[in-house]
Amino acid sequence: MLDGIDDVMGVITEQIEARFDMGFFELQRAVTAAPHANREATEIVRWHGLLAESQKVLESAEDDLVAVLESQPGELDDPAMEMAHRVNAAVAARDGRAMVVQWLLDPAAPGKQGLAAERLARLSRGARQGPTVQTSAPLRPATAPEPATGRGALR
């Protein structure tokens, strides 16, 4: 868990920069220019963006809660308690996304080696190849079909 870390975004961004040996914005530009060149980098940049969104939501929820707490001396009412729960949920979402980024950064993380990793790699390769079953209607000839007549035997 990330308890005790003041700047989650800064710490994780530093870990990403160390892992790829380049600044985060440089990595982000490289991923934007060629998203299929390095699947790992693309996933990490995507999850970092999700983490940044969560961090903004958390900061907003904390600011709202502080404003309410400063204006309400004494016991908290239901709206203030709901704001406190919103902060807790935002912390959980942010920490969960941070853990995903940390998992993506760790090559020895559980599930990245052995049979589970091989299965995941096969599934990932299959997802990029597209469907194995035809998903669109077959092409039809441009000519109109012959009108059916009620006479004669079936061919």
PyMOL commands that set and color helices and strands:
alter all, ss='L'
color gray80, all
select helices_A, chain A and resi 8-20+24-33+39-71+78-105+115-129
alter helices_A, ss='H'
color red, helices_A
deselect
rebuild
show_as cartoon
